[in-house]
Amino acid sequence: MYYLSGFQRDLLYVISGFDRPSGQNVKEELEDYYDSEINHGRLYPNLDTLVTKDLVEKGQLDRRTNYYAITDDGREAMVERRDWESQYFEP
């Protein structure tokens, strides 16, 4: 995941913690964490990047709402990142 921004990594973590969240659900969760507003121009291009990189799957919940789900490749990237991090930090 070295090729992702910190924001994109946070998106992956939020998506992996929910069962097919909408973009709005992801936005609200990150706004709580960042304690600031996240605009659509930041959120959706970054979600699309994760989809393009096959780390996240995008589908339709209804005509106006998409869902996002972590893929096997996304989960594997997260595990590899955690393994890499753990060599430097042990809580």
PyMOL Python script that loads the backbone (N, CA, C, O; Angstrom):
from pymol import cmd

cmd.read_pdbstr("""\
ATOM      1  N   MET A   1       0.806  -1.188   0.000  1.00  0.00           N
ATOM      2  CA  MET A   1       0.000   0.000   0.000  1.00  0.00           C
ATOM      3  C   MET A   1       0.851   1.255   0.000  1.00  0.00           C
ATOM      4  O   MET A   1       0.328   2.353   0.189  1.00  0.00           O
ATOM      5  N   TYR A   2       2.137   1.116  -0.206  1.00  0.00           N
ATOM      6  CA  TYR A   2       3.043   2.252  -0.245  1.00  0.00           C
ATOM      7  C   TYR A   2       2.649   3.250  -1.340  1.00  0.00           C
ATOM      8  O   TYR A   2       2.999   4.427  -1.261  1.00  0.00           O
ATOM      9  N   TYR A   3       1.934   2.790  -2.342  1.00  0.00           N
ATOM     10  CA  TYR A   3       1.546   3.613  -3.479  1.00  0.00           C
ATOM     11  C   TYR A   3       0.248   4.378  -3.236  1.00  0.00           C
ATOM     12  O   TYR A   3      -0.218   5.101  -4.117  1.00  0.00           O
ATOM     13  N   LEU A   4      -0.337   4.225  -2.052  1.00  0.00           N
ATOM     14  CA  LEU A   4      -1.569   4.928  -1.702  1.00  0.00           C
ATOM     15  C   LEU A   4      -1.272   6.099  -0.773  1.00  0.00           C
ATOM     16  O   LEU A   4      -0.302   6.081  -0.014  1.00  0.00           O
ATOM     17  N   SER A   5      -2.116   7.104  -0.848  1.00  0.00           N
ATOM     18  CA  SER A   5      -2.002   8.214   0.099  1.00  0.00           C
ATOM     19  C   SER A   5      -2.559   7.767   1.449  1.00  0.00           C
ATOM     20  O   SER A   5      -3.248   6.750   1.535  1.00  0.00           O
ATOM     21  N   GLY A   6      -2.267   8.512   2.477  1.00  0.00           N
ATOM     22  CA  GLY A   6      -2.815   8.205   3.799  1.00  0.00           C
ATOM     23  C   GLY A   6      -4.337   8.232   3.780  1.00  0.00           C
ATOM     24  O   GLY A   6      -4.978   7.408   4.431  1.00  0.00           O
ATOM     25  N   PHE A   7      -4.918   9.164   3.046  1.00  0.00           N
ATOM     26  CA  PHE A   7      -6.369   9.253   2.930  1.00  0.00           C
ATOM     27  C   PHE A   7      -6.932   7.993   2.279  1.00  0.00           C
ATOM     28  O   PHE A   7      -7.952   7.467   2.723  1.00  0.00           O
ATOM     29  N   GLN A   8      -6.280   7.514   1.241  1.00  0.00           N
ATOM     30  CA  GLN A   8      -6.732   6.292   0.569  1.00  0.00           C
ATOM     31  C   GLN A   8      -6.624   5.084   1.497  1.00  0.00           C
ATOM     32  O   GLN A   8      -7.492   4.212   1.482  1.00  0.00           O
ATOM     33  N   ARG A   9      -5.573   5.029   2.295  1.00  0.00           N
ATOM     34  CA  ARG A   9      -5.454   3.928   3.263  1.00  0.00           C
ATOM     35  C   ARG A   9      -6.576   4.011   4.293  1.00  0.00           C
ATOM     36  O   ARG A   9      -7.145   2.987   4.671  1.00  0.00           O
ATOM     37  N   ASP A  10      -6.896   5.215   4.748  1.00  0.00           N
ATOM     38  CA  ASP A  10      -7.998   5.368   5.695  1.00  0.00           C
ATOM     39  C   ASP A  10      -9.318   4.924   5.069  1.00  0.00           C
ATOM     40  O   ASP A  10     -10.146   4.306   5.738  1.00  0.00           O
ATOM     41  N   LEU A  11      -9.515   5.234   3.805  1.00  0.00           N
ATOM     42  CA  LEU A  11     -10.716   4.761   3.105  1.00  0.00           C
ATOM     43  C   LEU A  11     -10.797   3.240   3.138  1.00  0.00           C
ATOM     44  O   LEU A  11     -11.861   2.678   3.399  1.00  0.00           O
ATOM     45  N   LEU A  12      -9.677   2.575   2.875  1.00  0.00           N
ATOM     46  CA  LEU A  12      -9.661   1.109   2.900  1.00  0.00           C
ATOM     47  C   LEU A  12     -10.056   0.576   4.269  1.00  0.00           C
ATOM     48  O   LEU A  12     -10.853  -0.356   4.370  1.00  0.00           O
ATOM     49  N   TYR A  13      -9.507   1.159   5.310  1.00  0.00           N
ATOM     50  CA  TYR A  13      -9.822   0.688   6.660  1.00  0.00           C
ATOM     51  C   TYR A  13     -11.297   0.876   6.983  1.00  0.00           C
ATOM     52  O   TYR A  13     -11.929  -0.016   7.549  1.00  0.00           O
ATOM     53  N   VAL A  14     -11.845   2.021   6.630  1.00  0.00           N
ATOM     54  CA  VAL A  14     -13.263   2.261   6.904  1.00  0.00           C
ATOM     55  C   VAL A  14     -14.127   1.280   6.117  1.00  0.00           C
ATOM     56  O   VAL A  14     -15.043   0.676   6.676  1.00  0.00           O
ATOM     57  N   ILE A  15     -13.846   1.119   4.840  1.00  0.00           N
ATOM     58  CA  ILE A  15     -14.643   0.211   4.010  1.00  0.00           C
ATOM     59  C   ILE A  15     -14.571  -1.211   4.532  1.00  0.00           C
ATOM     60  O   ILE A  15     -15.575  -1.923   4.539  1.00  0.00           O
ATOM     61  N   SER A  16     -13.393  -1.628   4.969  1.00  0.00           N
ATOM     62  CA  SER A  16     -13.242  -3.005   5.446  1.00  0.00           C
ATOM     63  C   SER A  16     -13.981  -3.238   6.762  1.00  0.00           C
ATOM     64  O   SER A  16     -14.262  -4.382   7.120  1.00  0.00           O
ATOM     65  N   GLY A  17     -14.294  -2.171   7.480  1.00  0.00           N
ATOM     66  CA  GLY A  17     -14.974  -2.299   8.760  1.00  0.00           C
ATOM     67  C   GLY A  17     -16.489  -2.343   8.663  1.00  0.00           C
ATOM     68  O   GLY A  17     -17.172  -2.506   9.674  1.00  0.00           O
ATOM     69  N   PHE A  18     -17.014  -2.198   7.465  1.00  0.00           N
ATOM     70  CA  PHE A  18     -18.458  -2.189   7.256  1.00  0.00           C
ATOM     71  C   PHE A  18     -18.839  -3.221   6.205  1.00  0.00           C
ATOM     72  O   PHE A  18     -17.992  -3.700   5.451  1.00  0.00           O
ATOM     73  N   ASP A  19     -20.102  -3.551   6.166  1.00  0.00           N
ATOM     74  CA  ASP A  19     -20.626  -4.443   5.142  1.00  0.00           C
ATOM     75  C   ASP A  19     -21.230  -3.597   4.028  1.00  0.00           C
ATOM     76  O   ASP A  19     -22.375  -3.157   4.128  1.00  0.00           O
ATOM     77  N   ARG A  20     -20.469  -3.374   2.980  1.00  0.00           N
ATOM     78  CA  ARG A  20     -20.902  -2.634   1.798  1.00  0.00           C
ATOM     79  C   ARG A  20     -21.441  -1.239   2.117  1.00  0.00           C
ATOM     80  O   ARG A  20     -22.605  -0.947   1.845  1.00  0.00           O
ATOM     81  N   PRO A  21     -20.599  -0.379   2.692  1.00  0.00           N
ATOM     82  CA  PRO A  21     -21.059   0.977   3.003  1.00  0.00           C
ATOM     83  C   PRO A  21     -21.243   1.806   1.732  1.00  0.00           C
ATOM     84  O   PRO A  21     -20.593   1.564   0.715  1.00  0.00           O
ATOM     85  N   SER A  22     -22.126   2.771   1.809  1.00  0.00           N
ATOM     86  CA  SER A  22     -22.268   3.736   0.726  1.00  0.00           C
ATOM     87  C   SER A  22     -21.142   4.757   0.840  1.00  0.00           C
ATOM     88  O   SER A  22     -20.455   4.827   1.859  1.00  0.00           O
ATOM     89  N   GLY A  23     -20.962   5.541  -0.207  1.00  0.00           N
ATOM     90  CA  GLY A  23     -19.979   6.617  -0.147  1.00  0.00           C
ATOM     91  C   GLY A  23     -20.295   7.584   0.979  1.00  0.00           C
ATOM     92  O   GLY A  23     -19.390   8.094   1.640  1.00  0.00           O
ATOM     93  N   GLN A  24     -21.572   7.835   1.198  1.00  0.00           N
ATOM     94  CA  GLN A  24     -21.996   8.743   2.274  1.00  0.00           C
ATOM     95  C   GLN A  24     -21.631   8.172   3.648  1.00  0.00           C
ATOM     96  O   GLN A  24     -21.200   8.908   4.536  1.00  0.00           O
ATOM     97  N   ASN A  25     -21.806   6.855   3.816  1.00  0.00           N
ATOM     98  CA  ASN A  25     -21.415   6.226   5.083  1.00  0.00           C
ATOM     99  C   ASN A  25     -19.916   6.380   5.331  1.00  0.00           C
ATOM    100  O   ASN A  25     -19.492   6.693   6.444  1.00  0.00           O
ATOM    101  N   VAL A  26     -19.124   6.158   4.291  1.00  0.00           N
ATOM    102  CA  VAL A  26     -17.667   6.284   4.395  1.00  0.00           C
ATOM    103  C   VAL A  26     -17.306   7.730   4.730  1.00  0.00           C
ATOM    104  O   VAL A  26     -16.475   7.982   5.603  1.00  0.00           O
ATOM    105  N   LYS A  27     -17.928   8.668   4.042  1.00  0.00           N
ATOM    106  CA  LYS A  27     -17.686  10.090   4.261  1.00  0.00           C
ATOM    107  C   LYS A  27     -17.976  10.466   5.714  1.00  0.00           C
ATOM    108  O   LYS A  27     -17.159  11.124   6.358  1.00  0.00           O
ATOM    109  N   GLU A  28     -19.117  10.058   6.227  1.00  0.00           N
ATOM    110  CA  GLU A  28     -19.492  10.401   7.607  1.00  0.00           C
ATOM    111  C   GLU A  28     -18.505   9.823   8.612  1.00  0.00           C
ATOM    112  O   GLU A  28     -18.132  10.491   9.577  1.00  0.00           O
ATOM    113  N   GLU A  29     -18.090   8.599   8.390  1.00  0.00           N
ATOM    114  CA  GLU A  29     -17.147   7.956   9.312  1.00  0.00           C
ATOM    115  C   GLU A  29     -15.809   8.701   9.333  1.00  0.00           C
ATOM    116  O   GLU A  29     -15.242   8.940  10.399  1.00  0.00           O
ATOM    117  N   LEU A  30     -15.316   9.061   8.158  1.00  0.00           N
ATOM    118  CA  LEU A  30     -14.038   9.773   8.096  1.00  0.00           C
ATOM    119  C   LEU A  30     -14.158  11.200   8.619  1.00  0.00           C
ATOM    120  O   LEU A  30     -13.208  11.720   9.206  1.00  0.00           O
ATOM    121  N   GLU A  31     -15.305  11.840   8.420  1.00  0.00           N
ATOM    122  CA  GLU A  31     -15.485  13.175   8.976  1.00  0.00           C
ATOM    123  C   GLU A  31     -15.453  13.133  10.499  1.00  0.00           C
ATOM    124  O   GLU A  31     -14.930  14.049  11.134  1.00  0.00           O
ATOM    125  N   ASP A  32     -16.003  12.084  11.082  1.00  0.00           N
ATOM    126  CA  ASP A  32     -15.913  11.923  12.533  1.00  0.00           C
ATOM    127  C   ASP A  32     -14.463  11.752  12.970  1.00  0.00           C
ATOM    128  O   ASP A  32     -14.033  12.349  13.957  1.00  0.00           O
ATOM    129  N   TYR A  33     -13.715  10.942  12.239  1.00  0.00           N
ATOM    130  CA  TYR A  33     -12.317  10.681  12.590  1.00  0.00           C
ATOM    131  C   TYR A  33     -11.458  11.924  12.391  1.00  0.00           C
ATOM    132  O   TYR A  33     -10.673  12.277  13.270  1.00  0.00           O
ATOM    133  N   TYR A  34     -11.598  12.596  11.241  1.00  0.00           N
ATOM    134  CA  TYR A  34     -10.789  13.777  10.927  1.00  0.00           C
ATOM    135  C   TYR A  34     -11.289  15.036  11.626  1.00  0.00           C
ATOM    136  O   TYR A  34     -10.577  16.037  11.697  1.00  0.00           O
ATOM    137  N   ASP A  35     -12.510  14.981  12.140  1.00  0.00           N
ATOM    138  CA  ASP A  35     -13.133  16.138  12.776  1.00  0.00           C
ATOM    139  C   ASP A  35     -13.174  17.334  11.827  1.00  0.00           C
ATOM    140  O   ASP A  35     -12.977  18.477  12.240  1.00  0.00           O
ATOM    141  N   SER A  36     -13.430  17.053  10.556  1.00  0.00           N
ATOM    142  CA  SER A  36     -13.595  18.104   9.554  1.00  0.00           C
ATOM    143  C   SER A  36     -14.385  17.547   8.378  1.00  0.00           C
ATOM    144  O   SER A  36     -14.510  16.334   8.205  1.00  0.00           O
ATOM    145  N   GLU A  37     -14.913  18.465   7.576  1.00  0.00           N
ATOM    146  CA  GLU A  37     -15.728  18.062   6.437  1.00  0.00           C
ATOM    147  C   GLU A  37     -14.861  17.527   5.305  1.00  0.00           C
ATOM    148  O   GLU A  37     -13.778  18.047   5.036  1.00  0.00           O
ATOM    149  N   ILE A  38     -15.346  16.496   4.654  1.00  0.00           N
ATOM    150  CA  ILE A  38     -14.679  15.934   3.478  1.00  0.00           C
ATOM    151  C   ILE A  38     -15.606  16.189   2.297  1.00  0.00           C
ATOM    152  O   ILE A  38     -16.755  15.747   2.295  1.00  0.00           O
ATOM    153  N   ASN A  39     -15.106  16.900   1.296  1.00  0.00           N
ATOM    154  CA  ASN A  39     -15.975  17.216   0.168  1.00  0.00           C
ATOM    155  C   ASN A  39     -15.983  16.087  -0.861  1.00  0.00           C
ATOM    156  O   ASN A  39     -15.093  15.237  -0.893  1.00  0.00           O
ATOM    157  N   HIS A  40     -16.999  16.110  -1.685  1.00  0.00           N
ATOM    158  CA  HIS A  40     -17.174  15.059  -2.698  1.00  0.00           C
ATOM    159  C   HIS A  40     -16.010  15.015  -3.677  1.00  0.00           C
ATOM    160  O   HIS A  40     -15.650  13.946  -4.171  1.00  0.00           O
ATOM    161  N   GLY A  41     -15.420  16.179  -3.959  1.00  0.00           N
ATOM    162  CA  GLY A  41     -14.300  16.253  -4.884  1.00  0.00           C
ATOM    163  C   GLY A  41     -13.045  15.571  -4.373  1.00  0.00           C
ATOM    164  O   GLY A  41     -12.143  15.263  -5.152  1.00  0.00           O
ATOM    165  N   ARG A  42     -12.981  15.339  -3.098  1.00  0.00           N
ATOM    166  CA  ARG A  42     -11.859  14.588  -2.511  1.00  0.00           C
ATOM    167  C   ARG A  42     -12.229  13.120  -2.356  1.00  0.00           C
ATOM    168  O   ARG A  42     -11.427  12.236  -2.657  1.00  0.00           O
ATOM    169  N   LEU A  43     -13.440  12.866  -1.889  1.00  0.00           N
ATOM    170  CA  LEU A  43     -13.857  11.509  -1.561  1.00  0.00           C
ATOM    171  C   LEU A  43     -13.957  10.608  -2.780  1.00  0.00           C
ATOM    172  O   LEU A  43     -13.287   9.577  -2.846  1.00  0.00           O
ATOM    173  N   TYR A  44     -14.778  10.982  -3.737  1.00  0.00           N
ATOM    174  CA  TYR A  44     -15.110  10.057  -4.814  1.00  0.00           C
ATOM    175  C   TYR A  44     -13.966   9.778  -5.790  1.00  0.00           C
ATOM    176  O   TYR A  44     -13.848   8.643  -6.252  1.00  0.00           O
ATOM    177  N   PRO A  45     -13.124  10.746  -6.125  1.00  0.00           N
ATOM    178  CA  PRO A  45     -11.959  10.397  -6.952  1.00  0.00           C
ATOM    179  C   PRO A  45     -11.023   9.404  -6.246  1.00  0.00           C
ATOM    180  O   PRO A  45     -10.438   8.534  -6.892  1.00  0.00           O
ATOM    181  N   ASN A  46     -10.885   9.537  -4.932  1.00  0.00           N
ATOM    182  CA  ASN A  46     -10.031   8.608  -4.192  1.00  0.00           C
ATOM    183  C   ASN A  46     -10.670   7.221  -4.109  1.00  0.00           C
ATOM    184  O   ASN A  46      -9.968   6.213  -4.199  1.00  0.00           O
ATOM    185  N   LEU A  47     -11.990   7.159  -3.938  1.00  0.00           N
ATOM    186  CA  LEU A  47     -12.670   5.864  -3.980  1.00  0.00           C
ATOM    187  C   LEU A  47     -12.504   5.223  -5.350  1.00  0.00           C
ATOM    188  O   LEU A  47     -12.264   4.020  -5.450  1.00  0.00           O
ATOM    189  N   ASP A  48     -12.633   6.024  -6.410  1.00  0.00           N
ATOM    190  CA  ASP A  48     -12.460   5.495  -7.766  1.00  0.00           C
ATOM    191  C   ASP A  48     -11.049   4.971  -7.989  1.00  0.00           C
ATOM    192  O   ASP A  48     -10.863   3.976  -8.689  1.00  0.00           O
ATOM    193  N   THR A  49     -10.058   5.624  -7.407  1.00  0.00           N
ATOM    194  CA  THR A  49      -8.674   5.137  -7.512  1.00  0.00           C
ATOM    195  C   THR A  49      -8.548   3.760  -6.879  1.00  0.00           C
ATOM    196  O   THR A  49      -7.896   2.878  -7.439  1.00  0.00           O
ATOM    197  N   LEU A  50      -9.167   3.566  -5.717  1.00  0.00           N
ATOM    198  CA  LEU A  50      -9.112   2.258  -5.052  1.00  0.00           C
ATOM    199  C   LEU A  50      -9.815   1.193  -5.889  1.00  0.00           C
ATOM    200  O   LEU A  50      -9.380   0.042  -5.930  1.00  0.00           O
ATOM    201  N   VAL A  51     -10.892   1.577  -6.549  1.00  0.00           N
ATOM    202  CA  VAL A  51     -11.603   0.647  -7.433  1.00  0.00           C
ATOM    203  C   VAL A  51     -10.714   0.295  -8.624  1.00  0.00           C
ATOM    204  O   VAL A  51     -10.593  -0.875  -8.986  1.00  0.00           O
ATOM    205  N   THR A  52     -10.095   1.304  -9.230  1.00  0.00           N
ATOM    206  CA  THR A  52      -9.211   1.092 -10.383  1.00  0.00           C
ATOM    207  C   THR A  52      -8.051   0.173 -10.029  1.00  0.00           C
ATOM    208  O   THR A  52      -7.620  -0.631 -10.856  1.00  0.00           O
ATOM    209  N   LYS A  53      -7.545   0.285  -8.811  1.00  0.00           N
ATOM    210  CA  LYS A  53      -6.424  -0.545  -8.365  1.00  0.00           C
ATOM    211  C   LYS A  53      -6.878  -1.918  -7.863  1.00  0.00           C
ATOM    212  O   LYS A  53      -6.068  -2.691  -7.353  1.00  0.00           O
ATOM    213  N   ASP A  54      -8.169  -2.220  -8.006  1.00  0.00           N
ATOM    214  CA  ASP A  54      -8.757  -3.506  -7.597  1.00  0.00           C
ATOM    215  C   ASP A  54      -8.614  -3.793  -6.105  1.00  0.00           C
ATOM    216  O   ASP A  54      -8.552  -4.951  -5.693  1.00  0.00           O
ATOM    217  N   LEU A  55      -8.563  -2.742  -5.305  1.00  0.00           N
ATOM    218  CA  LEU A  55      -8.521  -2.909  -3.857  1.00  0.00           C
ATOM    219  C   LEU A  55      -9.921  -2.834  -3.262  1.00  0.00           C
ATOM    220  O   LEU A  55     -10.176  -3.336  -2.167  1.00  0.00           O
ATOM    221  N   VAL A  56     -10.824  -2.198  -4.006  1.00  0.00           N
ATOM    222  CA  VAL A  56     -12.211  -2.007  -3.582  1.00  0.00           C
ATOM    223  C   VAL A  56     -13.122  -2.325  -4.765  1.00  0.00           C
ATOM    224  O   VAL A  56     -12.799  -2.032  -5.917  1.00  0.00           O
ATOM    225  N   GLU A  57     -14.239  -2.917  -4.459  1.00  0.00           N
ATOM    226  CA  GLU A  57     -15.277  -3.192  -5.455  1.00  0.00           C
ATOM    227  C   GLU A  57     -16.385  -2.159  -5.282  1.00  0.00           C
ATOM    228  O   GLU A  57     -16.728  -1.783  -4.162  1.00  0.00           O
ATOM    229  N   LYS A  58     -16.934  -1.712  -6.394  1.00  0.00           N
ATOM    230  CA  LYS A  58     -18.023  -0.733  -6.372  1.00  0.00           C
ATOM    231  C   LYS A  58     -19.243  -1.349  -7.034  1.00  0.00           C
ATOM    232  O   LYS A  58     -19.135  -1.941  -8.108  1.00  0.00           O
ATOM    233  N   GLY A  59     -20.401  -1.216  -6.403  1.00  0.00           N
ATOM    234  CA  GLY A  59     -21.638  -1.733  -6.962  1.00  0.00           C
ATOM    235  C   GLY A  59     -22.789  -0.803  -6.639  1.00  0.00           C
ATOM    236  O   GLY A  59     -22.605   0.208  -5.961  1.00  0.00           O
ATOM    237  N   GLN A  60     -23.960  -1.136  -7.115  1.00  0.00           N
ATOM    238  CA  GLN A  60     -25.128  -0.297  -6.893  1.00  0.00           C
ATOM    239  C   GLN A  60     -26.032  -0.861  -5.819  1.00  0.00           C
ATOM    240  O   GLN A  60     -26.404  -2.034  -5.852  1.00  0.00           O
ATOM    241  N   LEU A  61     -26.386  -0.001  -4.853  1.00  0.00           N
ATOM    242  CA  LEU A  61     -27.411  -0.349  -3.870  1.00  0.00           C
ATOM    243  C   LEU A  61     -28.792  -0.025  -4.439  1.00  0.00           C
ATOM    244  O   LEU A  61     -29.737  -0.797  -4.278  1.00  0.00           O
ATOM    245  N   ASP A  62     -28.896   1.123  -5.103  1.00  0.00           N
ATOM    246  CA  ASP A  62     -30.111   1.521  -5.807  1.00  0.00           C
ATOM    247  C   ASP A  62     -29.685   2.477  -6.925  1.00  0.00           C
ATOM    248  O   ASP A  62     -28.493   2.627  -7.191  1.00  0.00           O
ATOM    249  N   ARG A  63     -30.635   3.109  -7.566  1.00  0.00           N
ATOM    250  CA  ARG A  63     -30.314   3.941  -8.732  1.00  0.00           C
ATOM    251  C   ARG A  63     -29.420   5.130  -8.404  1.00  0.00           C
ATOM    252  O   ARG A  63     -28.723   5.638  -9.283  1.00  0.00           O
ATOM    253  N   ARG A  64     -29.429   5.574  -7.173  1.00  0.00           N
ATOM    254  CA  ARG A  64     -28.665   6.760  -6.799  1.00  0.00           C
ATOM    255  C   ARG A  64     -27.499   6.478  -5.865  1.00  0.00           C
ATOM    256  O   ARG A  64     -26.676   7.362  -5.630  1.00  0.00           O
ATOM    257  N   THR A  65     -27.410   5.275  -5.332  1.00  0.00           N
ATOM    258  CA  THR A  65     -26.439   4.997  -4.275  1.00  0.00           C
ATOM    259  C   THR A  65     -25.563   3.815  -4.635  1.00  0.00           C
ATOM    260  O   THR A  65     -26.054   2.742  -4.988  1.00  0.00           O
ATOM    261  N   ASN A  66     -24.252   4.026  -4.540  1.00  0.00           N
ATOM    262  CA  ASN A  66     -23.283   2.943  -4.746  1.00  0.00           C
ATOM    263  C   ASN A  66     -22.818   2.413  -3.404  1.00  0.00           C
ATOM    264  O   ASN A  66     -22.861   3.112  -2.391  1.00  0.00           O
ATOM    265  N   TYR A  67     -22.374   1.172  -3.415  1.00  0.00           N
ATOM    266  CA  TYR A  67     -21.727   0.607  -2.237  1.00  0.00           C
ATOM    267  C   TYR A  67     -20.275   0.329  -2.587  1.00  0.00           C
ATOM    268  O   TYR A  67     -19.896   0.268  -3.757  1.00  0.00           O
ATOM    269  N   TYR A  68     -19.477   0.163  -1.550  1.00  0.00           N
ATOM    270  CA  TYR A  68     -18.060  -0.152  -1.695  1.00  0.00           C
ATOM    271  C   TYR A  68     -17.748  -1.335  -0.804  1.00  0.00           C
ATOM    272  O   TYR A  68     -18.246  -1.425   0.318  1.00  0.00           O
ATOM    273  N   ALA A  69     -16.925  -2.244  -1.302  1.00  0.00           N
ATOM    274  CA  ALA A  69     -16.540  -3.425  -0.527  1.00  0.00           C
ATOM    275  C   ALA A  69     -15.069  -3.721  -0.785  1.00  0.00           C
ATOM    276  O   ALA A  69     -14.578  -3.581  -1.905  1.00  0.00           O
ATOM    277  N   ILE A  70     -14.393  -4.122   0.248  1.00  0.00           N
ATOM    278  CA  ILE A  70     -12.977  -4.483   0.131  1.00  0.00           C
ATOM    279  C   ILE A  70     -12.859  -5.761  -0.697  1.00  0.00           C
ATOM    280  O   ILE A  70     -13.667  -6.676  -0.538  1.00  0.00           O
ATOM    281  N   THR A  71     -11.881  -5.830  -1.561  1.00  0.00           N
ATOM    282  CA  THR A  71     -11.641  -7.034  -2.349  1.00  0.00           C
ATOM    283  C   THR A  71     -10.607  -7.901  -1.636  1.00  0.00           C
ATOM    284  O   THR A  71     -10.003  -7.479  -0.649  1.00  0.00           O
ATOM    285  N   ASP A  72     -10.412  -9.104  -2.140  1.00  0.00           N
ATOM    286  CA  ASP A  72      -9.360  -9.961  -1.584  1.00  0.00           C
ATOM    287  C   ASP A  72      -7.997  -9.295  -1.719  1.00  0.00           C
ATOM    288  O   ASP A  72      -7.176  -9.364  -0.805  1.00  0.00           O
ATOM    289  N   ASP A  73      -7.752  -8.643  -2.873  1.00  0.00           N
ATOM    290  CA  ASP A  73      -6.482  -7.931  -3.055  1.00  0.00           C
ATOM    291  C   ASP A  73      -6.344  -6.781  -2.052  1.00  0.00           C
ATOM    292  O   ASP A  73      -5.255  -6.524  -1.539  1.00  0.00           O
ATOM    293  N   GLY A  74      -7.449  -6.096  -1.779  1.00  0.00           N
ATOM    294  CA  GLY A  74      -7.428  -5.016  -0.799  1.00  0.00           C
ATOM    295  C   GLY A  74      -7.118  -5.523   0.591  1.00  0.00           C
ATOM    296  O   GLY A  74      -6.315  -4.933   1.314  1.00  0.00           O
ATOM    297  N   ARG A  75      -7.755  -6.619   0.963  1.00  0.00           N
ATOM    298  CA  ARG A  75      -7.515  -7.210   2.276  1.00  0.00           C
ATOM    299  C   ARG A  75      -6.065  -7.684   2.394  1.00  0.00           C
ATOM    300  O   ARG A  75      -5.421  -7.491   3.425  1.00  0.00           O
ATOM    301  N   GLU A  76      -5.565  -8.302   1.335  1.00  0.00           N
ATOM    302  CA  GLU A  76      -4.179  -8.772   1.334  1.00  0.00           C
ATOM    303  C   GLU A  76      -3.206  -7.598   1.464  1.00  0.00           C
ATOM    304  O   GLU A  76      -2.214  -7.691   2.188  1.00  0.00           O
ATOM    305  N   ALA A  77      -3.484  -6.504   0.770  1.00  0.00           N
ATOM    306  CA  ALA A  77      -2.631  -5.310   0.873  1.00  0.00           C
ATOM    307  C   ALA A  77      -2.637  -4.771   2.295  1.00  0.00           C
ATOM    308  O   ALA A  77      -1.604  -4.323   2.794  1.00  0.00           O
ATOM    309  N   MET A  78      -3.789  -4.810   2.949  1.00  0.00           N
ATOM    310  CA  MET A  78      -3.882  -4.334   4.328  1.00  0.00           C
ATOM    311  C   MET A  78      -3.084  -5.226   5.275  1.00  0.00           C
ATOM    312  O   MET A  78      -2.414  -4.729   6.180  1.00  0.00           O
ATOM    313  N   VAL A  79      -3.152  -6.529   5.073  1.00  0.00           N
ATOM    314  CA  VAL A  79      -2.392  -7.463   5.911  1.00  0.00           C
ATOM    315  C   VAL A  79      -0.897  -7.239   5.715  1.00  0.00           C
ATOM    316  O   VAL A  79      -0.140  -7.210   6.685  1.00  0.00           O
ATOM    317  N   GLU A  80      -0.470  -7.080   4.468  1.00  0.00           N
ATOM    318  CA  GLU A  80       0.949  -6.830   4.199  1.00  0.00           C
ATOM    319  C   GLU A  80       1.406  -5.529   4.844  1.00  0.00           C
ATOM    320  O   GLU A  80       2.518  -5.451   5.368  1.00  0.00           O
ATOM    321  N   ARG A  81       0.558  -4.512   4.809  1.00  0.00           N
ATOM    322  CA  ARG A  81       0.896  -3.233   5.431  1.00  0.00           C
ATOM    323  C   ARG A  81       1.029  -3.391   6.945  1.00  0.00           C
ATOM    324  O   ARG A  81       1.961  -2.860   7.549  1.00  0.00           O
ATOM    325  N   ARG A  82       0.102  -4.115   7.549  1.00  0.00           N
ATOM    326  CA  ARG A  82       0.161  -4.348   9.000  1.00  0.00           C
ATOM    327  C   ARG A  82       1.420  -5.106   9.379  1.00  0.00           C
ATOM    328  O   ARG A  82       2.060  -4.793  10.384  1.00  0.00           O
ATOM    329  N   ASP A  83       1.780  -6.104   8.580  1.00  0.00           N
ATOM    330  CA  ASP A  83       3.007  -6.861   8.840  1.00  0.00           C
ATOM    331  C   ASP A  83       4.226  -5.944   8.771  1.00  0.00           C
ATOM    332  O   ASP A  83       5.121  -6.020   9.613  1.00  0.00           O
ATOM    333  N   TRP A  84       4.251  -5.087   7.771  1.00  0.00           N
ATOM    334  CA  TRP A  84       5.365  -4.150   7.619  1.00  0.00           C
ATOM    335  C   TRP A  84       5.422  -3.186   8.801  1.00  0.00           C
ATOM    336  O   TRP A  84       6.492  -2.936   9.356  1.00  0.00           O
ATOM    337  N   GLU A  85       4.254  -2.641   9.185  1.00  0.00           N
ATOM    338  CA  GLU A  85       4.196  -1.720  10.323  1.00  0.00           C
ATOM    339  C   GLU A  85       4.648  -2.364  11.620  1.00  0.00           C
ATOM    340  O   GLU A  85       5.332  -1.738  12.430  1.00  0.00           O
ATOM    341  N   SER A  86       4.262  -3.615  11.813  1.00  0.00           N
ATOM    342  CA  SER A  86       4.544  -4.267  13.098  1.00  0.00           C
ATOM    343  C   SER A  86       6.025  -4.485  13.345  1.00  0.00           C
ATOM    344  O   SER A  86       6.426  -4.670  14.494  1.00  0.00           O
ATOM    345  N   GLN A  87       6.849  -4.469  12.313  1.00  0.00           N
ATOM    346  CA  GLN A  87       8.286  -4.600  12.536  1.00  0.00           C
ATOM    347  C   GLN A  87       8.883  -3.327  13.141  1.00  0.00           C
ATOM    348  O   GLN A  87       9.995  -3.343  13.669  1.00  0.00           O
ATOM    349  N   TYR A  88       8.133  -2.227  13.056  1.00  0.00           N
ATOM    350  CA  TYR A  88       8.610  -0.966  13.587  1.00  0.00           C
ATOM    351  C   TYR A  88       7.878  -0.508  14.841  1.00  0.00           C
ATOM    352  O   TYR A  88       8.386   0.312  15.606  1.00  0.00           O
ATOM    353  N   PHE A  89       6.676  -1.047  15.042  1.00  0.00           N
ATOM    354  CA  PHE A  89       5.883  -0.582  16.166  1.00  0.00           C
ATOM    355  C   PHE A  89       5.148  -1.759  16.817  1.00  0.00           C
ATOM    356  O   PHE A  89       4.398  -2.487  16.167  1.00  0.00           O
ATOM    357  N   GLU A  90       5.380  -1.911  18.069  1.00  0.00           N
ATOM    358  CA  GLU A  90       4.657  -2.907  18.876  1.00  0.00           C
ATOM    359  C   GLU A  90       3.973  -2.171  20.005  1.00  0.00           C
ATOM    360  O   GLU A  90       4.645  -1.538  20.818  1.00  0.00           O
ATOM    361  N   PRO A  91       2.631  -2.237  20.080  1.00  0.00           N
ATOM    362  CA  PRO A  91       1.932  -1.517  21.167  1.00  0.00           C
ATOM    363  C   PRO A  91       2.203  -2.128  22.535  1.00  0.00           C
ATOM    364  O   PRO A  91       1.691  -1.639  23.542  1.00  0.00           O
TER     365      PRO A  91
END
""", "prot")
cmd.dss("prot")
cmd.show_as("cartoon", "prot")
cmd.util.cbc("prot")
cmd.orient("prot")
